[in-house]
Amino acid sequence: MAPGPFEGTLVRLRAREPEDAPLLFQWFNDPEVTEHLAMRYPLSMKSEREFIESVSSPGYAHAGFAVETLGDRRLIGGVDLLNASPENRCASLGIAIGDKASWDGGYGTDTMRTVCRFGFEMMNLHRIQLEVYANNERARHVYEKVGFVLEGRRRQALYKYGSYHDVLVMSLLEGELQLEDRP
C-alpha cells in the first residue's frame, strides 16, 4: 500500500503547532541553519509564534507543514508550498531541516518527495518551483535527485556574508518526480 498524502518513508507532514515555537526559534537563530535561507536578522519568539499562528491552518494559498520523523514523531523542520496559483497550477517551495542531527540522513530528500507528491496529488499542481543559492551544493543535489530541473541563474542576486551570490531557479513538472534514488 502506498503511503498517505502526508507520509514518506522517513517523514510525516503535519500542521505547525504552537508548541513547535521553541525549537523553530532555536533553529532559525542558528547561523549554520540559516546560512542558505533568506533569513538574515535575529528572530524573536514573538515573531515565531505569530508566524506559526498565521500558517497553522494550511490551505491552497499557503500549504505549510511541520516535518517530523515517522518513527518517533520528532520535529526536524518545515516545508511550504507558497503562492499557489490555481490558474497556472503552480506553487513555490521552501524547505528547512533545522535539526542538524537529521542532516545527511535522507530526511530532506524524503520531505521533498512527500511535499511534491502532496502538491501534485492533493493540490492539483502542475509545476513546483524553487530558488536555491548556487553555493548550496547539498540542497542542489537533493533537488536534482528528486527531479528538479535547472531553469536559470539570477546573477549576484543575493548579498550575504559580505559577498554576492548567484541564485538558481529550478522547477519540477507533474510526472517528473523521481520517487526512488537511481543507482
C-alpha positions in Angstrom: 0.0 0.0 0.0 1.3 3.5 -0.9 2.0 6.0 1.9 -0.8 8.5 2.5 -0.5 12.1 1.2 1.3 13.3 4.3 3.8 10.5 4.7 7.0 9.5 3.1 9.3 6.7 4.0 11.1 8.7 6.8 8.9 11.7 7.4 5.4 12.8 8.1 4.0 16.3 7.3 1.6 17.8 9.8 0.2 21.3 10.7 2.5 23.5 12.7 1.5 23.8 16.3 2.2 26.5 19.0 4.4 24.0 20.9 6.7 23.9 17.9 7.8 27.5 18.5 10.8 26.9 20.9 12.5 24.5 18.5 11.8 26.7 15.5 13.0 29.8 17.4 16.3 27.9 18.3 16.9 26.7 14.7 16.1 29.9 13.0 18.5 31.8 15.2 21.4 29.4 14.4 23.6 30.9 11.7 24.5 27.4 10.5 20.8 26.5 9.9 20.0 29.9 8.2 23.2 30.1 6.1 21.3 29.1 2.9 17.9 30.7 3.9 16.7 34.2 3.1 16.7 35.0 6.8 19.4 37.4 8.0 18.1 39.1 11.1 17.6 37.6 14.6 14.1 36.1 15.1 12.1 36.8 18.2 10.0 34.3 20.0 7.0 36.6 19.5 7.6 36.7 15.7 7.9 32.9 15.6 4.7 32.4 17.5 2.9 34.9 15.1 4.3 33.1 12.1 3.0 29.7 13.4 -0.4 31.3 14.1 -0.6 32.7 10.6 0.2 29.3 9.0 -1.4 26.9 11.4 -4.3 26.2 9.1 -2.8 25.1 5.8 -4.7 25.9 2.6 -4.2 26.2 -1.1 -2.5 29.7 -1.0 0.0 28.5 1.7 0.2 24.8 2.3 2.8 24.9 5.1 3.8 21.9 7.2 6.0 20.9 10.1 8.2 17.9 9.2 8.6 15.2 11.8 10.2 11.7 11.7 7.9 8.8 11.1 9.4 6.6 13.8 9.4 8.8 16.9 7.4 11.8 15.7 10.3 14.2 16.4 10.1 17.6 14.8 13.0 18.2 12.4 12.0 21.1 10.1 9.4 22.7 8.0 8.3 22.8 4.4 5.9 25.1 2.5 4.2 25.4 -0.9 3.6 29.1 -1.3 1.9 31.5 -3.6 -0.1 28.7 -5.3 -1.9 29.9 -8.4 -5.0 27.9 -9.4 -5.0 29.4 -12.9 -1.4 28.3 -13.5 -1.4 25.3 -11.2 1.9 26.4 -9.9 3.5 27.0 -6.4 6.8 27.9 -4.9 8.5 25.6 -2.5 10.6 26.4 0.6 12.2 23.9 2.9 14.4 23.9 6.1 15.6 20.9 8.0 16.6 22.7 11.2 17.6 19.7 13.3 21.3 19.4 12.3 21.4 15.8 13.6 19.0 14.9 10.8 21.2 16.4 8.0 22.6 13.9 5.5 20.2 11.2 6.7 17.8 11.3 3.8 15.2 13.4 5.6 15.4 16.3 3.2 15.1 14.1 0.2 12.1 12.3 1.7 10.5 15.6 2.7 10.9 16.9 -0.9 9.4 13.8 -2.4 6.5 13.9 0.1 5.6 17.6 -0.3 5.9 17.4 -4.1 3.7 14.3 -4.2 1.2 16.2 -2.0 1.3 19.2 -4.3 0.6 17.2 -7.4 -1.8 14.6 -6.0 -3.8 16.8 -3.5 -3.5 20.3 -4.7 -3.6 19.5 -8.4 -0.4 21.4 -9.1 1.3 21.1 -12.5 4.5 22.9 -11.6 6.5 23.4 -8.4 9.4 25.9 -8.5 12.1 27.0 -6.1 15.1 29.1 -5.7 18.4 27.9 -4.3 21.7 29.7 -3.7 24.3 28.5 -6.2 26.7 27.6 -3.4 24.3 25.3 -1.6 25.6 22.0 -3.0 23.7 19.8 -0.5 20.3 21.3 -1.5 21.0 21.3 -5.2 21.9 17.6 -5.0 18.6 16.8 -3.3 16.5 18.8 -5.7 18.2 17.2 -8.7 17.8 13.7 -7.2 14.0 14.2 -6.9 13.7 15.5 -10.5 14.0 19.3 -10.3 15.5 20.9 -13.4 17.7 24.0 -13.6 15.9 26.7 -15.5 18.1 29.7 -14.9 20.6 31.7 -12.9 19.9 35.1 -11.2 23.4 36.5 -11.2 24.6 38.1 -7.9 21.0 38.3 -6.7 21.9 37.7 -3.1 24.2 39.6 -0.8 25.0 37.7 2.4 28.2 37.2 4.5 30.0 40.1 2.7 29.7 38.9 -0.9 27.2 38.5 -3.7 25.9 35.0 -4.7 24.0 33.7 -7.7 20.5 32.3 -7.1 19.4 29.3 -9.2 15.8 28.8 -10.4 14.6 25.2 -10.6 11.3 23.5 -11.3 9.6 20.2 -11.3 6.6 19.4 -13.5 3.8 16.9 -12.9 5.1 13.5 -13.9 8.8 14.3 -13.4 9.0 13.4 -9.7 11.6 10.7 -9.0 10.2 8.6 -6.2 13.3 6.4 -5.9 17.0 7.0 -5.9 18.7 6.0 -9.2 21.6 3.6 -9.0 
